[in-house]
Amino acid sequence: MGKVLVKNVIKRKKGYLYYVDGKGNVCEAKMARGGRKKKKKKAKKKKKKK
């Protein structure tokens, strides 16, 4: 597992993934599903039997 070297060096944005590349640079990549709220599902109506 990695180790935290320095905290609060960069401002993190919601929906982005941050990592250290092979050269030691901190990079950010947009997450495929990050930062989006899920839509609420509509409730299905039940039919009454007569």
Secondary structure by P-SEA (a helix, b strand, c coil): cccccccccccccccbbbbbcccbbbbbbbcccccbbbbbbcbbbbbbcc
